[in-house]
Amino acid sequence: MIDFILQSLLFAQAAPADEPAAGPGVGTILLVLLLVFVLPLVLGTLLARLLKLPDMARRISIVLFALILGVMPFVWHEIKGDGWRKAIKWGIDLAGGTNLVYQIDVAQAEADGKTVNADLVHRMVVAIGSRLDPAAQEQITVRGVGRDRIEVIIPGADPEIVARKKREMTRLGKLEFAILANRRRHNNIIEQALKSPARDVRQGGRVVAGWRPVAKNKDGSLKDVHARPDVEASRVVERDGKPETELLVVLEPLDRRVTGRYLTRAAPERDQSGRHSVGFSFNQRGGNLFAALTAEYQPDTDDFHHRLAVLLDDKIHSAPNLITVISDQGQITGDFTPEEIDELVNVLNAGALEAPIIPDPISELSISPMLGADVRQKGVLAIGISAFAVMAFMVLYYRFAGIVANICLILNIFLTVGAMVLIEAAFTLPGLAGIVLTIGMAVDANVLIYERMREELERGASLRMAIHNGFAKALSAIIDSNVTTLLTAVILYMIGTDQIRGFAVTLFIGLVLSLFTTLYVGRLLFDLVERKRWIQRLPMLNFVKKPNWDFIRLTFRATVLSVVVIAVGLGALFYRGSDNLDIDFTGGTMVTFQFVEDHEIDDVRAILQQDLGTSITVELLDIEQQATRGKLFRLRTRESDIDVVRDQVNATLVAAGHELRKVTVQPGEIQPIVADAGGSTKPAGEKTGEDEAAKPVTESDEKFAGGRQVELTFSDEIHPTTAQQYLLDEIEKMTRPDRTPKYDEPSTLVEVDGLAGSGATAAAGQVRKYSKVLLKASPIIEEPDLKTALAAMQQKLQDNPIFEEVNTFAPSVASDMKVKAMVALLLSLVVIVGYIWFRFERITFGLAAVVALVHDVLVTLGMVAVGAYVSRTAIGHWLLLDDFKINLQMIAAFLTIIGYSLNDTIVTFDRLRELRGKNPSLTPQMINASVNQTISRTILTATTVFIVVVILYIFGGDGIHGFTYCLLIGTVAGTYSTVYIA
């Protein structure tokens, strides 16, 4: 058993006096609270008195409160010094980054005697989070998915950084157990270490000890570990301009070191006295090594205890006393709090996860910042154009009422964005589409109210009465239509990935706030201007006169038309077969690659189909402000092994003489590194000036003294960690004669620094890339091995092109997605039938609505296949059609169509309920009258939504092209089905 010594002395935790206090002070927080809760009340009261409408003070104050609440998230970020732009969080599809889903190896875990449950997944999530983002500064999200999967979201990172994080995800952290050097056993080593500024102590050509820094807590304070006076060695050195406390540890030979690769478990336990403790286990090899180490350092006869240092990534996190020999199982005990136990467990598990993870992710979505920024720019542009077009239409058609609608619309968008910032929700591309759709849907409520006002004014009602009745009579239809759409948003959230959930959250928030802005703010504005007599009438255009058409008479023709359209669409759908489904539902891979020269899409598609089959999809991407027209393409294929896809694409295109963009490297001459008197390193034979000798010793100087360095020149800029990882991949392949790894933890033996490139002048927060880097290798790596690794690295870069995007779905994930999608569609229909049955008190209404909804979904589904076939023609190019495939975004579109079509239908049903009154029967005359009386609203709403969706289809970019195509078809089908089907 190991007994932890709880130290009574704590290192200083206070920041230096000249450092500013972090975060806003108490006074600032109180001021913000006053601004939010008191200022609206004061301003509302003053404004009401100024307008001589004191009874409106409360209503004005509520609106001002909402407005200030929407502003405050941005103001708060300004107060913190972040800048208001950083208040908005972008999803990985708009900022670049990666979403990874890993599968826990359940079979292996059970073979190791572990049960994969929610508790184990939680512990693994904590350990992986500690491994990937130990300082909690990179905003990496790690969470459990289902029973046995783990999702990792890395925002805003270049693909090369993502690749490094992927390796860290499954690679063991550098966890190591070593003995703190003490004067009883290691006096000569301590004396040698104290006389030299070097990091490591060498004897007989081997590293026998080394200075290791004490780890720090997240607040910057040191861990509660210190050397015993006159027994153990410690020192304080200056590194990178900051003091660092180090202790001297004794290092076993590489083949006898006890590292995290042998650890199989670490978990909270209770010791014999019932105190909190940490239990851990090794595999057989680790148990043998640990038994040998602890047997050598048993307590002396005078009860002197040796201390075992627990190191993670070469930093000492704790140093317990050794009491007895430990083999494959041990326990760390002491007077620990539960929080300290959790932290220690996390440290241990960061080196070895409780259950193994299958190295290749079963799902991966990677987008480069370049593509993310382009998609974001197009999405924001689509929102701007859509909002402008809708507001212009409203002003032209409804005059003053249109101005009120626009004020409510602007406030709605502003509050929606503020609410998203307040709850720290990320905007995804479908989320931006949700805002655009909210614009169209929000207009519908205004149209309902204004058309009711028009009816009241035509009956001779006063302006005040028309305003009152307009809002009152439209209320039930507005509530019913919005509630049903909100229900579909909830179901969307239940099925979705991060992108789909982004759409659902944005749509839900936008619709809720549209009710507030339309019914509350809009009513306030109308009441205010009417009571002040600023308007005497409400002029409106009336392009759609109230007709008196016999819609029932056209039932047979409408039925034939619907049957023909659905039959053609479903025929194309069934003929196309499995090619209808995207990789979301079949499993497969999506990659984006770039050519050196321009190429035509038909040429690229034909070449790739020769080797990859005809089921692939190829798209041409056009990135704004980038010279990529004709060069950047996206491929989708059923093959789910990303390495196979990369090899196939590269080999096929290279054989056809189509050169892909690559980054090549030219290594310079390998030079030895020597340490000067001051401890700094330089190439052999180079003189050191006085100024250079006076520089503080860095960890890198000590670590690589006696090693080798080489300059690497790249054909394009690259991140230093990418260059480092390419070399590490080759070093890790090297083995001893017994096939064991030749170099233990090679990631600690290589370092790369940028020399030349844009990274030298990059601003804080920007990705630093270089065209020339300096690679340093530890003396542990033999020179022939370094040459071999460099040559292999050079060949690998020469043979492999750059892939800007990667998206993979394992067949198991795709199967789950299909089930979720079907459940979502069926559940939405059941919920809608139930709600309409409840609201209209007859199941006939619910069934009629569902028939119309099924009609809309079938029409849209069939048109996906038809659109894919037409896309290969000149007409298809002119209509911007693509080889559409059904994916999760289209499922979101289908559910949105259900919500929109239902919204349309309920308005007509609501008028039918009003006309029927208490009459128990429904007559054709009633149905015709209800449709004729609401047809103007139906056409106007369809027009505004159609304008929005067309703009989104044209300007929204490739990421939501299929989504908006479905909305286009669904808008037309939904309007038609409201009149002729429902």
N, C-alpha and C positions, 0 to 999 in steps of 0.2 A: 504494500500500500504506500502511496505517496501522501505526505502530509504537507499541505501548503502553509508557508509562513505568512501571516497577515502583517504587512508592514505598518508601523505606527507613524512613520514619517512620510509625508506626501510631498512630491515635487511641486513647485510653484505652478499654479494654474492661471494666475492673473495675466492678462495681456500687458505688454509694455505700455508705459505711461503715455507714450506719444502716439499710440494707435487709437483711432476713433472708436467709440462704442458702436457695436454692431446693432443694426435695426433701429426702428423708431422708438423714442422714449415714451414714458407714461403720459407726459403732457401732450405729445402728438396724437396718441391713441384717444385720449379724452377729447381733443379737438375734433378728430374725425367723427367720433360718436355724436358730438354736438351738431356737427354739420349734417349728419344723416338724419337725426331724430328731432332736432330742435329747429334748424334753419327752415325746413319745408313748412312747419307750422307757422313760424313768424312771417315768412314771405307770403304764404297763402292768405293769412289774415290781412296783411297790409295790402295785397293786391285786390282782395275782395272789397276792402274799404275804399280803395282808390277807384274801383269800378262802381262803387255804390251798390254792391250786391253782397251784403254781409252774410246772407244765408248760404252763399256758395263757398265760404271760406274753407269748410271741411273738405269739400270735393276738390277744390284747387290744391289744398295742402297734400292730399293723397296723390294727386298727379305729380306734384313737385317732389314728393318723397320717392316715388317710383323713378323719376328722372335722375335724382341725386344718387339713388341706390345703383342705378345703371352706370353712373359716372365713377363712383367711388373705387371700383376695382382698378381702374386705370390711374386714378389719383394716388391710390395706395402704392402702386408700383413706382410712381414718380417720387413719392415721399421716401421710399426705400432706396431710391437711386438707381433702380433697374431700367427706368424708361418705360413709358406706357406701351410701347410696341411689344415689349417682352411679356406683357400681361396675356397676350393671345398665344395659346399653345396650339401648335400645328401637329397633326398626326403624321405618321411616317410617310404616308402617301403624298403629303404636301411639303414636308421638310426633309425628306430622305431618312433613311434608317432601315431597320429590319424588325420584323415580327417572326419569331422562331417558336415552334412547338416541338418539344422533345418528349419522347416516349420512355418511361421508366421500364427497365428490363425486368418485368414482373417475374418471369420464370427464374432468372438468376437470383433475384432477391429472395424468392421463396426457397430456392435451393440453399441459400445462405441462412435460412431460418428466420427470415424477416417477413412481416405482414405489411403489404402495401395498403395503407389506409390514409384517411385525411390527416392524421397526426404526423405520419411519416412524411407525407408530401409537404406539409407545412414546414417541418424541420429542414427538408431539402431546399425549399424555397428560400428560407432564411440563409442557409449556408451558401447557396448559389449567389444570392444577392450580395453577401459579404465578399464573395470571391470576385464578382464582376465589378462591383462598385463599392469598395471598402470605405471610401470617404463620403459616400452618399451625395456626390456632387454631379454625377453624370445623368441623373434622372432616368436611370434604367429601371424598368418595371419587371419584376419577377413574380409570377402568381401561378397557383395550381389551376389546372383545367381538367374537370372531370375527376375520375378516380385515380388515374395513373399517368397524367401528363403535366408538363410544366411549360408555361409560356414565358418567353423573354422578349421584351420590347425595348429596342435600342433606338432612341430618336435621334435624328439629325446627324447621323454618322456616315462617313464615306464607306463604300463597300469593303475597302481594305481594313478599316478599323473594325467593322462588323466581323470580318473573317477572323481577326485576332480574338474578339470576344467569343466567337464560336469555339475557338480552340480552348480558351480559358474555361468555357462552360463544361467541357468534358475532360480536360486535362487536370491532373492533380495540382493543387497549389503547392508551393514549396514549404511543406510542413516538415519540421525536423526536431528530433530530441537530441540534446547534447549536454555535456557537463560544464557547469561554470568552473573556470580555472580557480584553484585555491592553492595557497602556499604550502599546504601539507603534502600535496602530490606534484604540483606543477610550478614550483618556485622558479626554476630556471626558465621555463616558458614565460612566466610573468615578467621576469627581469628583462628578457629579450624583447618582449612586446613593449615594455615601458620605455626602452631606449630608442625605439624606431617609430617613425610616424606611419609606417606602412599598416595596411588593414590586416594582412595575414602574417602569421609567423611560420616560417619554413625551417625545417630541419631535415637534413639528408635528402633534399630535393622534394620533400612532401610538405603540404600545408598541415600543421599539427594544431593550430589554434587560430582564432581570428576575433577581432573586435566586432561586436554586433550591437546595433543601436537598440535602446529600449523603445518599444512601440508606444504610440500615442493614442489617446482616446479621440473621439470625433470632435471634442471641443478644444483639442490641441494640447491638453495636459498629458503628462507621462503616465504610463501604466504603473501600478503600485509594485514596482520591482526595483531593488537597489542592492548594491554589494555590501557584504558584511565588512566593517572596518578591519583593516590589518589582515584579512583572510582572503578576500577576493579582490580582483583588480577592476578598476573603473577609470574612465577618463571622460572629459568633456572636450569635444573638438568643434571647430567651426566649419560647417558645410553649407555651401550656397548662401553664405552670409548669416546663418542661424546656428546657435549652439545646439549640440546634440550629445546626449549622454550615452555612453557605450559601456558594455561589460565584455570581459574576455571569456570566450567559451572554447573548450577543448574539442577538436574535430577528429573523429575516427577516420580511418582510411575509407575511400569511396565505397568499397564493397562491403563495409561493415557499418555504415551509417544507418540509423533508424529514421526513416522518413515517412511521410504521409502515404506513400504508395502501399505501405503494408497495413495501414489502419483500416479497419472494417466498420467500426462503430464508435460513436461517442454520444452519450445521452445522460440527462440528469438522473441521479439516484439518491438514495439515503445511505449514510454510513452506519456503522454499528451503534452509534449514539443517536441516530435519528436526524443528524444534521444533513444539510444539502451537500451533495458531492457530485462528481462527474465520473461515470464509469466509461471505460473504453476497452476495445478489443483489437488484437492484431491477427493477421493470418499466420500460418505456420512459420513462414520465413521470418516475418517480423517478430513473432514471439521468440524465436531462437536468438535473433540479434539483440532484442531488448533484454532477454534474460542474461546474455553475456555482458551487456553494458552495465546493467544494474548489479550483477554479481560482483563486478570489478570495483564498484564504488559503494560497498556496504558501509554502515556507520563504523567508526573506529571505536576502540575499547573505551575511550573517554567520552563516548556519546557524541563525537563530532560527526555531523551529517554533511554529506556532499549534496549539492543542489543540481537538480535536473532542469535545464532551460528548455522551455517550449517555444520554438521559433516558427513564425509564419512569414514567408517571404523575407527571410534573413533578419527579422526583427523579433526581439524577445518580448513575449506577451506574459510570461509567468515563469517562476523559478521555485518549485516546491522542493522540500527535503526528501531525500531517498531514505526509506526506512527498511525495506526488505527487497528480496529478489522478485522481479516481475517478469512473467513470460508473455503469454498471449492475452491475459486480462489484467486490468489494474483499475485503481480507483484514486481519484484526486480528492482529498478531503480538506476541510478547514472551516472557518466561520464565515461562510459565504452567504450573501443575499441571493434571492432567486434571480435577480438581474445579473449578478456576477456569474452565476452558474450558466445562464443562457449565453452570456458573452463568451465564456470559455468553451462551451459546447460548439458555438459557432466557429470559433478559432480552429478547433480540432476538425470539425466537419468541413471547413473550407479547404482542408487538405485532402479529405476523403469523404465522399458523399455516402449517406447511409445505404442507399440502394444504387446500383449501377444505372447509368443512362445510356441508351443506344446512341452512339456518337453522331449519326446522321439525323438531323431533324426530320420529323415526319411531315412538317409543314414549314415553309419558309417564304416570307415576302420581303425582298430587299429592293430598295429604291435609292438611287444615288441622289444627293442633294441637287444636282443639276436638273434631273428629271422632276424631282419634287417641286423645285422652284418654278419650273415651267408650268406644271399642272396647277400650282397655286395661283400663278399669274393669270392663267386662262380662267380658272374658277372665279376669281375675284372680278375679272373683266365681265364674265357672264352675269354675275350678280348686278354689277353696275349698269350694264346695258338693259337687263331685264327690268330693274327697278325704274330706270328712266322711261322705258317704253310704256310700262304700265301706268306710271304717274302721268305721263303725257296723255295717254288715252283717257284716264279718269277726268283730267281737267277739261279736255276737249268735249267730253260727253256729258259730264255732270256739273260743269262750271264750278260754282262755289262749293257744292257738296263734294266735288272731286278734290278740291283743295283740302277740305277737312279729311277726306279719305287718305290723301297723301301725307298729311301731318301724322295721322294715326299709323300709316305704313312705315314712315321714317322712324317714328318712336318705337314701333314694334321691332324693326331690325336692330335698332340701337339697344333696346332692352334685351333682346335675344342674345346679342353678342356679349353684353354685360353679364347676363345670367350665366352664360357659358364660361366666362372668365371667373365669375364668382365661385362656381363649383369646380373650377380647374379642369373642365372638360376640354379635350383636344378637338380642334376642328379637323375633320377628315374631308376628302373630296365628296363623298356622298353627303357629308354634313353640309357642305356648301350648297349642294343640290337641294338639301332639305330647306335651306334658307330661301333659295329661289322658288321652290314649290310653295313655301309658306307665303311668299309674296302673292302668288296667284290665288291661293286659298283664302288669304286674308281679305282680298278684294271681294270675294264672293259674299261675305257677310255685309259689306258696305252696299253691294249691288242689291241684295235682298232688302235692306232697309230703305234704300233710295227708291226702289221700284214700289215698295209699299207706300212711301211718301207720295210718289207720283199718283198712285191710285186714290189716296185720300184727297189730294189737291184737286184731282179731276172730279171728285164727288162734291167739291165746294167747301171742304173743311178749311178752317183757318190755318195759318202757318204753324202756330203753336200746337194745334191739335194734330196737324199732319205729322209734325216731328214726334209727338208723343205716341200716336198710333203706329207710325212707321217702325219705331223701335219695339213697341209692345207686340205688334202682330208678327214681326220677323223673329222674335226672340226664340220661340219654340223650335223653329226650323234651324236657326243658327246653332242652338244648343245641341239638338239631335245630330246634325250633320258633323259638328266638331267632335262630339263624344265618340261617334263611330270611327272617325279618323284617328282619334287619340287611342282607341282600342287597338287599331292596327299598328300604331307606333309602338305600343307596349309589346305586342306579339313580335314585332320586328326586333325589338331589343332582346327578347328572350332567345331568338334563334341565332343572333348575329355574331360575326367577327367584330373586331374593333371598328372597321370601316362602316359596316352596316349599323352597328350600335351608334356610331357618330351621327348617321342619318336619322335614326329613331329619336335620339336625344334632342337633336336640333329641331326636328319636326314637332316633337311633343312640346318643347319649350316655346317654339314659335307660335303654335296654335293656341296654347294657353294664354300667352301674352296678347295674341291678336284678339281674343275675347275681351281682355281688359281694355286694350286701346280702342277697339271698335265700339263696344257697348258702354264703356265708362267715359273714356276720354272724348270719343266722338260725340256722345250725348251731351257732355259738358260744353263742348265747343258750340254745338247747335243751340243749346239753351242760352248760353252767354250772348251770342250774337243776336238771337231773337229778342231777348229781353232788353238788350241795349238798342234795339231797332236798327242795327247796322245792316240788316237785310230785311226786305219786305216780301220777297218771293224767292222761289227756288227754280230758276230756269234750268231746263235739262233738254238735251236732244232726245229724239224719239225715233230712231231709225227702225226699230222693231215695233210696229203697231200691233195691237191685240187682234190676232186673227180669230177666225171662227171655223177652223179646219176640222174635218171629221177624221181624226187619226185612227179610230177604231176600224173605219172602212178599209184602211191600208194594212190591216193585220196580216192578211195572206201574203201580200207582196213583200212586206217586211220579213215575214218568216222565211219565204223563199230566198230573199237576198242574204239573210243571216246564215241559212243552211249552206248556200253556195260558197260564201266567203269562208265559213268555218271548214267546209269540206275541202276546199282548195288548200287552205292553210294546213290542216291536219294531214292531208295527202302529202304535201311537201315535207311536213315534219316526219312522218313515218318513213317516207322514201329516203330521207337524209339519215335516219337511224341514229346510231350512237354519236355521229358527228355533230348532233345538236348540242351535246353537253360539253361544257368547258371543263378544264382540269379541276375546278372546284368540286365537281360531281363524278369525275371519272378517275381522278388521280393523274398526276403528270407534272410537267415542268414548263415554266415560262421563263425565257431569257431575252435580254435586250443586248444587241451587239452593234458595233459600228464599223463601217468599211472605211478604208483609206480614200477610195474614189467613190463617185456617185454611181448608183445602180437603180434600175427600174424594178418595181416590186414584183411584176409578173415574172421577170427573169430570175429574181432571187427565189421566189416561190417554186418555180419549176425545178431549179437546181436542188433545193432542199427536199422536194417531194420524191426525188429519185432514190434517196437513201433513207429518208425518214417516213415515207408513206404519204398518202393523200389526205390523211386525217389531220395533218398539221394545219395551223393557222399562222399566217404571216401578215404583219401590219407594218406600214411605213409610218414612222414618227417624225413629226416636224417640231423641233424645239425653237421657240422664239429666241432671237438674239444669239443664236448659235449657228455656225456654218455646218449644219448637219443634214440639210435637205438632200434626200437621196442616199444618205449614209447610215442613218440610224433605223434599225428594224427590231421588231419584237416577234418572237416565235413562241408558239404554244404547241406542245407535243404530249402524247400519252405516256411517254417514258418518264418515270418518276425518279430515276437515278440521275442527279445533276451532273455527275462526272461523265457519265455516258453521253448525255446530251451535249455537254461542252466538246467532248472529243468528236462526236458525230458532226456537229455544226462546223467545227474548225476543219476537220479533214475534208468534208464535202465541199466547202467553199474554197479552200486552198487548192483542191484538185481542179476546181473550175477556173482557177486563176483570179479569184476574188479575194484580195488581201484584206484581212481584218486588222483593226487597230490593236497594236501590241506595245508593250513597254519593254525595251531591251536594256541590258546592262553591260558595261565594259569595266571590269576590275582593273585597278592600277597595280603597282608593285607592292608586294607584302613587305612591311618593314617591322623590325622589332621595336618594342616599347621599353624604355628604361626609366627608372625613377631617379630624379635629381635629389639633392640634399633636402630640398623643401618638400619632397613627397610628390611633386607634380610629375606628369609623364610627358615624354616627347619621343620622337623617333630617334633611333640610335645615331650618334654622330652629330646631332643638332645641338648647338650651344644654347644655353639659357641665360637671358639677360637678367639684370637686377630686378626690374619691375616684375618679370614673369616669376622669378624665384620667390618674390614676396607674396604671390597669390596664395589664398588659403587652400589647404589640402581638401580635395573633393573625394568622395567615395569612389568615383570612377578612376581617379588617379591611382589610388591604392589598389583597387581591385584588379586593374589590368597591367600594373607594373610587371615587367618581364614577359608580357604577352606580345601580341602582334596586331598591327592595324593596316588597313588598306582603304584607299579611296575608291568609291563606286560611282560611276557616271551613268545616268539613265537617259534614255532617249526622250522621256517625258517625265514630268514631275510626279513624285511618288511620296507617300508618307514613310518616315523612317521606320516605323514599326512594321510596315509591310516588307521592306527590305530585310529587316531583322528576321521576320518570320519565314521568308523564303529560305534563308540560310539555316535557320533552326530546323526546318522540315528535313533538310538533307543531313544535318548532324544527328538528328534523332534516329535516322535509319542505320547509323553505324553501330556495329555490335562487336563484342568480344568473341573469341573462339567458341565459348560456351553459349553463344547467341543471346547473352544478356546485353542490355544497353551499355555501350562503351562509356558514355558520358551521362552521369546522374544530374538531373535538372539542368539541361543545357541552356535553358532560358536565362539562367543567372551568369552564364559564361560569355555572353555576347551582348554588345551594346552598339547602337547606331545613333550618330548625331548628324543633323543637317549642316551642310556647308554652303551650298549655293542654291538659289531658287526663290520663288515668291514667299516661301515660308519664313525667310529671314526678315521680311517686312510685314508679315501678316498681323492684323490687329488681334487683340485679345478675343478669344472665343472662336476665331476662324481656324479652319483646318490648315495645319502647316505642312506644306509639301516642298520637296526639294528635288532638283535635278542632279545634285551631287551630294553624297553623304560620306561620312567617315565611319568605317566599321572597326570596332575594337574587339579583340578576342582574348580571353583569359589565357595565361600560360598553360593552363591545364589542357587546352585543345592543342594537339600536335600539329605542326605546320603542314605535313602532308595531308592530314585530314581537312585542314582549313582550305587548302588548294582544291581538294576533291569536292568539297561542299560548294565552293565558289564556282567551279566549272559546272557542277550539276545545276546550281541556281541559274547560271547564265543560259544553259540549255533549256531549262524549264520556262523561263521568261520568253525565250525565242520561239518556243513551240506553242505557247498558250496565249490566246487573245484576252482582251479585257471585256468582261460582261458587266454592263452597267446595272442591270436589274436581274434578280433571280426570284422566282416564285415557284415553290414545289408543294405538291399535295400528295401524301401517301394514299394508296387506295383505301386504307382503313379510315382516314380522315374524310375522304370524299364520300364514303358510304355513310358516315355519320352526318355529313352535310345534307345529303339527299333525304335522309330520314327527317332531319330538322326542318328542311324546306317543306316537305309534304305535311308534316305536323302543323307548321305555321299556317299554311294555306287552309287546311281543314279546320284548324282551331279558329281562325279568323272568321270563316263562314258560319261556324256554329255560334260564336259569340254574337255575330251580327244578327242572325236569325232570332236569337234569344232577346237581344236588346230591342229590335224592332217589334217583335211580338209583344214585349212588355209595354212599349211606348204607344203602339197603335191598337193594342188589345185584340188583335186578330192575327193568327199565324199566316193568313193569306198574304199579308203585307210582307212578312219576313221571307216567305217562300218566293214571292214575286221578285223581291230585291235580290235574293240569292241566284235565281235564274238569270237575271240581268247581269250579275257579277260573274257568274260562270261563263256567260256569253262573252263578256269583255275579255276575260282571261284567255278563253279559247281563241278568240280572234287575234289577240296580241301574240299568243304562243305560236299560232300558225304563221303570222306575219314575220316572226323571227326567222323561220326557215325560208320563207319566200324572199325576204330581204337579203339573206345570205346568198341565195342563187342569183338574184338580180344584181348583187354587188359586182359580179364578174362581167357585167355588160357596161356599155357606155352610159346607159341611163343610170345604172347603179353608181358609177363614179360621179355623175352630175348630182345625184341625190345624196352624196356623201355616205353611201351604204358601205358596210363592212361585212366580213364573213362572221356574222354574229353567232355567238354560242351562248347557251343558257348557263348563267353563273349566279353566284349569290347576289350580286347587284341587280340582276334581272328579277330575282325573287323579291327583292325589295321593291322593284318597280311594279311587279304584279300586285303586291300588297298595297302599294300606293294607289294604283289604279282602282283597286277595290274600294279604298277610302274615298277617292275622288268621285267615282261613279255612284257610290252610295250617298255621298254628300249631295250630288245632283238629284238622285232619285228621291231622297227624303224630303226635299223641298216640294216636289210635286205631290208626294204622299201627304205632306202636311196640309197643302191646299185642299187635297181631296178629303181629308178628315174634316177640315173646316166647312167645306161645301156639304158634306154628308150630314153633319150635325148629329142628331140622334136617330137618323134613319138607319134601320138595321141592314138595309140592302145597298149594294153598289150597282149603279146603272151605267150604261155606255155614255149617257149624257153627262153624268157627273165626271167620268174619267176624261172625256173630251174637254169639258170646261176647265178642269184642273190643269191639264196640259196647256191649253190655250192661254190661261191666265198667268202661267209661269214661264211661257216660252221665251219671253223677252229676257228674263233673268237667266234662263238656261243658255241662251245664245251669247249674252254678254259675258257671263262667267267663263263659258267655253272659249270665247275669243281671248280674254285676258290670260287664261291659263295656257292657251295654245301659243300666244305670243311669247310667254315666258319660256315654255318648253322648246320652242323653235330656236330661240336665242341660245338656250343652254345646249341644244343639239349642235348648233353651228360653232359656238365659241367656247363650249365647256371643255374641249380637249378630248384626247383618246380615252382617258381613264373612265369617263362616264358616258361614252358614246352609245354603247348598247343600252345602258340604263335610260338615257333620254330618248332613244329610238322607241323603246317600249312605252314610255310615257306619251310620246307623240301619237302612236297608234291607239293607246288606251284612252287618251283624251277624246279622240274622234269616236271611238267605239262606245265610250261611256256616255257621251252626249246622245248618240243615236239610241242606245239601249234605254236611257231614261224615258225617251218619248215612245219608242215602239215596242220595247221588250217588257219593261217593268209594268 
